[in-house]
Amino acid sequence: MDYDTESAALAVIAGPTSPVAIALARQLSAWQFDLLLVSQDEGLDWMTRLLQSEGRAAEGIKADLRTSVGVSIVHEEIVGRGEQVQVLILGNGLAFARRLLPLMIRADSGSVLITDDAPIGLERVIGERLRGTSITVARLAPVTPDTDPEEYASRAIDAMMVAEVQALSRAL
């Protein structure tokens, strides 16, 4: 994965807005990712403005990824941007993942992180689709009421980066 600060890659965070989602976005931004936030909940505009006020490259799209219309809107936005999706954080939206994964497979790089509120087994379904690629798939640990969002996000993104380096090393 190219983390050159001259050309940021795209991280798509799809799911409800929450303190953990904000912390994950901050961590990815620190690694020079542009952020595309996708949610249908009311906190999306606030979360997008908060991240932008911190100087982060963030855009929000309000869409329901459980519908074909929502999936198409977001897919068209991503394709139109011309940026490579390097990180997909997914809470639900298997139909969305099915539309987005071919873009990642073509580049043969990136990471898919499944949130703890996603349906059980989603990571296995996606992992099977990505078999034979260097794209990593992981399920994030459960969030508890006493979880520190910033520490949680830091550990999750650090682990993702280590997995990416290991996948690239195996591919060489």
Secondary structure, 3 states (H helix, E strand, C coil): CCCCCCCCCEEEEECCCCHHHHHHHHHHHHCCCEEEEEECCCCHHHHHHHHHHCCCCEEEEECCCCCHHHHHHHHHHHHHHCCCEEEEEECCCHHHHHHHHHHHHHHCCCEEEECCCCCCCHHHHHHHHCCCCCCEEEECCCCCCCCCHHHHHHHHHHHHHHHHHHHHHHHC
